[in-house]
Amino acid sequence: MANMVNPKEIKILHLARWYPNKFDPMFGLFVKKHVEATSLYCPNYVIYAHGSFDLKDSLLIDYKSNTNLTEIIVYYKKVKFAIDFIANLINGILYLRAINKGFKRLKCEDKKFNLIHIHILSRLGIFGLYYKLFKKTPYVITEHWSRYLPTTANYNGFFRKIFTKIVVSQASFVSTVTNNLKEEMQNHGLINRNYFVLPNVVSKYFYYNFNDIKNSKKTFIHVSSFEDKSKNISGLIRVINELSKKRSDFVCKLIGEGIDFEYLSNYAQKIIKNQNVIQFIGLLENENLAREYAKADMMIIFSNYENFPVVINESLVAGLPVISTKVGGISEMINSQNGILINAGDEDALIEKLLEFLDDKFCFNKELIKSQYRDKFSEGSIGKLLFNKYNEIIKT
């Protein structure tokens, strides 16, 4: 490529609001996948701060470094206070202090960077603005948060909005995982000349060819963080219950863990008489998770609200059709060739479509689905896309 900067000269610092950690190894995993993808092409450093009430020490730094990827995770002890405003203020200061500790550790290790990549707004924008104004270091933004969507309406606060507008306007680019999220951010006045859609990366394990014997019954799977307010897993359980009253030639596997896992497991045991039609698998990772996708017949997403879950990318790479609610940017990817769309909360519609699928009224070409999406979501393709974007900024 003309005017390509030497990869060794491109050194990216990632400031992540969400990132896998010792308390939750799945938290912000999609952020880490983006970082790992760019690490194929140039050195990358990560600073992430995680607060916990359960931390014994006031501050703990976890430092890991290997080829092209250095991670600095700073754990800090959060405080409790009777007045929420004061507690939030103190914990906010502790968070910024922890990030600053990460910068100091980076400096001690003599790790220099020439571009900052901020993952999820808003508070990390403080560091982006500082380095741009006083160190002449450009920054870029990737946003995943669904708080800008009308269904969540969580983007609040006068000063937050003013500050976020400034941060977004000064970024060299802003990427989102869907056009829908981009448009909603723009509707909030978050203007930048260089918005683009950046897909989530699918792990290499989903590219394996599995030769396992298929399940004896048609198998639906649901993979999520088991947070019922957004994911509406309780609604899915009610649908499986009604489906089980009509037939038993299927099984629905629920994979993952989260704050509502125990509640939802108990709820399913309470209302579903035929427990053979539902399985709570728990957390699976890497090859074990990819194998379940390969063995399944359909992915179910029944969310009340959502931006764009990475399980859709994983499903399409595995050739697994998706039935999902029309929320967030999901309709940008799911169509009649690779899945089925229904309205959020419509349990009757989900029952109807699952019955039709069980009766073979829907037919999907798994190999065609694979061929259309395998390159699009690969670590190499997305890493190269980001590297080229970084190069354009640094060389100007």
Secondary structure, DSSP 8 states (H G I E B T S, - for coil): -TT---GGG--EEEEESS---SS-TTTTHHHHHHHHHHTTTS-EEEEEEEEETT-SSSEEEEEEEETTEEEEEEEEE----SSHHHHHHHHHHHHHHHHHHHHHHHHHTT---SEEEEES-STTHHHHHHHHHHH---EEEEE--GGGSTTT-----HHHHHHHHHHHHHSS-EEESSHHHHHHHHHTT---S-EEE------GGGGS-------SSEEEEEES---HHHH-HHHHHHHHHHHHHH--SEEEEEE---TTHHHHHHHHHHH-S-GGGEEEEE---HHHHHHHHHH-SEEEE--SS-S--HHHHHHHHTT--EEEES-TTGGGT--TTTEEEE-TT-HHHHHHHHHHHHTT-----HHHHHHHHTTTT-HHHHHHHHHHHHHHHHH-
